[in-house]
Amino acid sequence: MPYAIRRLAATEYRELRTIRLEALRDSPTAFSSSHADTAALPEDAWQRQAAVEATSEESATFIALDAAGNWIGIAGVGPLPDIPDHVHIHSVYVSPHHRGPAGPAADLVRASIRHAQEHTDVRWLTLGVHEGNGRALAFYRRLGFQPTGKLVPYGPNPSEQLLILGYPDFRPTPGPRTNPCPTAPASA
Ligand SMILES: CC(C)(COP(=O)(O)OP(=O)(O)OC[C@H]1O[C@@H](n2cnc3c(N)ncnc32)[C@H](O)[C@@H]1OP(=O)(O)O)[C@@H](O)C(=O)NCCC(=O)NCCS
């Protein structure tokens, strides 16, 4: 099925809210924010977030649209609070009918990686996956992500864990092939 990938526009804060809430309804344990907290955010918070994701060098959100212009997927990349020299892939979601190898998931993540490669000079790119999210784990491994060995408690339920994956091909320089990830990222 044909689809397009492009960066979010600053004016698209309502659409951003709609697809983020769809993702949290569809896959509540795939993300660290709750649907209730996210739904309660005021409009100006979405406006600010969309402006940053649309214009910042460090942070960007990409969306996938079907041939009719419907939003069918999303992925973001941005820095990690308190973790130097890192960016983190987050908010990866594709609507159920558009999942599968012919869908937009890989291109969304690749667009996010490319943005960070071209617009930041950080060394490491990581992401966090809930230990029970076998589909996402298989998907990220196919794209070239590898376990770092780091596990962090899953925020909403700290008895469960997030596996931290690194992307060894992020910077084509000699050195360790996996990210030591010295401290925990904030969210999935
Ligand atoms: C994660 C997500 C973006 C991946 O996109 P996708 O289109 O489903 O990915 P693909 O179908 O191309 O790949 C899925 C892989 O998981 C495998 N898979 C499918 N169902 C599975 C399951 N229940 N358990 C384990 N693996 C599974 C597929 O065989 C495929 O692996 P392969 O490429 O080695 O054959 C999408 O599933 C999604 O939006 N999920 C809900 C939100 C989410 O979990 N986001 C990630 C947060 S970290």
The ligand as an SDF file (V2000), in Angstrom:
LIG
                    3D

 48 50  0  0  0  0  0  0  0  0999 V2000
    6.3470   -1.9510   16.6670 C   0  0  0  0  0  0  0  0  0  0  0  0
    5.7330   -1.6500   15.3000 C   0  0  0  0  0  0  0  0  0  0  0  0
    5.9680   -0.1930   14.9030 C   0  0  0  0  0  0  0  0  0  0  0  0
    6.4660   -2.5540   14.2740 C   0  0  0  0  0  0  0  0  0  0  0  0
    5.9080   -2.3470   13.0140 O   0  0  0  0  0  0  0  0  0  0  0  0
    5.3380   -3.6090   12.2040 P   0  0  0  0  0  0  0  0  0  0  0  0
    4.8110   -3.1110   10.9150 O   0  0  0  0  0  0  0  0  0  0  0  0
    4.4040   -4.3470   13.1060 O   0  0  0  0  0  0  0  0  0  0  0  0
    6.6820   -4.4540   12.0030 O   0  0  0  0  0  0  0  0  0  0  0  0
    6.8920   -5.6780   11.0180 P   0  0  0  0  0  0  0  0  0  0  0  0
    5.6100   -6.4170   10.8050 O   0  0  0  0  0  0  0  0  0  0  0  0
    7.6300   -5.1900    9.8150 O   0  0  0  0  0  0  0  0  0  0  0  0
    7.8900   -6.5930   11.8520 O   0  0  0  0  0  0  0  0  0  0  0  0
    7.4240   -7.2420   12.9880 C   0  0  0  0  0  0  0  0  0  0  0  0
    8.3140   -8.4140   13.3230 C   0  0  0  0  0  0  0  0  0  0  0  0
    7.7860   -9.0720   14.4700 O   0  0  0  0  0  0  0  0  0  0  0  0
    7.4660  -10.4230   14.1790 C   0  0  0  0  0  0  0  0  0  0  0  0
    6.2620  -10.6750   14.9560 N   0  0  0  0  0  0  0  0  0  0  0  0
    4.9850  -10.4740   14.6200 C   0  0  0  0  0  0  0  0  0  0  0  0
    4.1890  -10.7700   15.6600 N   0  0  0  0  0  0  0  0  0  0  0  0
    4.9930  -11.1750   16.6700 C   0  0  0  0  0  0  0  0  0  0  0  0
    4.7760  -11.6020   18.0080 C   0  0  0  0  0  0  0  0  0  0  0  0
    3.5450  -11.6590   18.5050 N   0  0  0  0  0  0  0  0  0  0  0  0
    5.8480  -11.9020   18.7660 N   0  0  0  0  0  0  0  0  0  0  0  0
    7.1030  -11.8510   18.2740 C   0  0  0  0  0  0  0  0  0  0  0  0
    7.3740  -11.4300   17.0050 N   0  0  0  0  0  0  0  0  0  0  0  0
    6.3210  -11.1030   16.2250 C   0  0  0  0  0  0  0  0  0  0  0  0
    7.3040  -10.4650   12.6710 C   0  0  0  0  0  0  0  0  0  0  0  0
    7.5370  -11.7540   12.1590 O   0  0  0  0  0  0  0  0  0  0  0  0
    8.3820   -9.4940   12.2610 C   0  0  0  0  0  0  0  0  0  0  0  0
    9.6600  -10.0760   12.3980 O   0  0  0  0  0  0  0  0  0  0  0  0
   10.5720  -10.4540   11.1450 P   0  0  0  0  0  0  0  0  0  0  0  0
   10.8140   -9.1670   10.4030 O   0  0  0  0  0  0  0  0  0  0  0  0
   11.8250  -11.0070   11.7260 O   0  0  0  0  0  0  0  0  0  0  0  0
    9.7510  -11.4310   10.3420 O   0  0  0  0  0  0  0  0  0  0  0  0
    4.2120   -1.9640   15.2880 C   0  0  0  0  0  0  0  0  0  0  0  0
    3.9960   -3.3420   15.5120 O   0  0  0  0  0  0  0  0  0  0  0  0
    3.4370   -1.1660   16.3160 C   0  0  0  0  0  0  0  0  0  0  0  0
    3.0580   -0.0320   16.0700 O   0  0  0  0  0  0  0  0  0  0  0  0
    3.1830   -1.7910   17.5000 N   0  0  0  0  0  0  0  0  0  0  0  0
    2.4330   -1.1280   18.5740 C   0  0  0  0  0  0  0  0  0  0  0  0
    3.2400    0.0040   19.2150 C   0  0  0  0  0  0  0  0  0  0  0  0
    4.5940   -0.4590   19.6690 C   0  0  0  0  0  0  0  0  0  0  0  0
    4.7760   -1.5440   20.1870 O   0  0  0  0  0  0  0  0  0  0  0  0
    5.5860    0.4220   19.4640 N   0  0  0  0  0  0  0  0  0  0  0  0
    6.9700    0.1640   19.8310 C   0  0  0  0  0  0  0  0  0  0  0  0
    7.2950    0.8130   21.1270 C   0  0  0  0  0  0  0  0  0  0  0  0
    8.9800    0.4430   21.5960 S   0  0  0  0  0  0  0  0  0  0  0  0
  1  2  1  0
  2  3  1  0
  2  4  1  0
  2 36  1  0
  4  5  1  0
  5  6  1  0
  6  7  2  0
  6  8  1  0
  6  9  1  0
  9 10  1  0
 10 11  2  0
 10 12  1  0
 10 13  1  0
 13 14  1  0
 14 15  1  0
 15 16  1  0
 15 30  1  0
 16 17  1  0
 17 18  1  0
 17 28  1  0
 18 19  1  0
 18 27  1  0
 19 20  2  0
 20 21  1  0
 21 22  1  0
 21 27  2  0
 22 23  1  0
 22 24  2  0
 24 25  1  0
 25 26  2  0
 26 27  1  0
 28 29  1  0
 28 30  1  0
 30 31  1  0
 31 32  1  0
 32 33  2  0
 32 34  1  0
 32 35  1  0
 36 37  1  0
 36 38  1  0
 38 39  2  0
 38 40  1  0
 40 41  1  0
 41 42  1  0
 42 43  1  0
 43 44  2  0
 43 45  1  0
 45 46  1  0
 46 47  1  0
 47 48  1  0
M  END
$$$$
